Amino acid sequence: MDKKSDNIDDLTGAIFLMLNSFQSRVKKICSCEDFVSPIRLRALSYVKEKRMPLMKDVADFLLITRPSATSLINGLVKAGYLARIADKSDRRAIRLTITEKGRHLLEKGNAQIKNHIREILTVLSDKEREAMIKIYKKLSNKLSK
């Protein structure tokens, strides 16, 4: 193997290891009474940002099947974090909205995640953090094309 493919293998392994470790740690820190898993947090955030999306929109955003999205949303509705609202122009369509309880949970979950990221990043110098931000933005731009 040439040097380039070795770097790709190392980078791929490092990315998966970091993501797995991060998700595991987030799960531990989010073990408050109102547990919010990363996918629930992303769903709440999306519904808040998009203002009354359809279930299929949430599924597409989260890259999950519609039945999986329905199960996720049902749990959030049952817990009082989201509400279903009938679409006035299409009676078959059900829209989603975040409740005050959901907003509170979203704020709490985001604060916990930010604090955790801040703690993790203490191992990096300011220069390394700036380089990491540049790299992530560059990769995001490439992936969004």
Stockholm file with secondary structure:
# STOCKHOLM 1.0

chainA/1-145         MDKKSDNIDDLTGAIFLMLNSFQSRVKKICSCEDFVSPIRLRALSYVKEKRMPLMKDVADFLLITRPSATSLINGLVKAGYLARIADKSDRRAIRLTITEKGRHLLEKGNAQIKNHIREILTVLSDKEREAMIKIYKKLSNKLSK
#=GR chainA/1-145 SS CCHHHHHHHHHHHHHHHHHHHHHHHHHHHTCSSSCCCHHHHHHHHHHHHHTSCBHHHHHHHHTCCHHHHHHHHHHHHHTTSEEEEECSSCTTCEEEEECHHHHHHHHHHHHHHHHHHHHHGGGSCHHHHHHHHHHHHHHHHHHTC
#=GC SS_cons         CCHHHHHHHHHHHHHHHHHHHHHHHHHHHTCSSSCCCHHHHHHHHHHHHHTSCBHHHHHHHHTCCHHHHHHHHHHHHHTTSEEEEECSSCTTCEEEEECHHHHHHHHHHHHHHHHHHHHHGGGSCHHHHHHHHHHHHHHHHHHTC
//
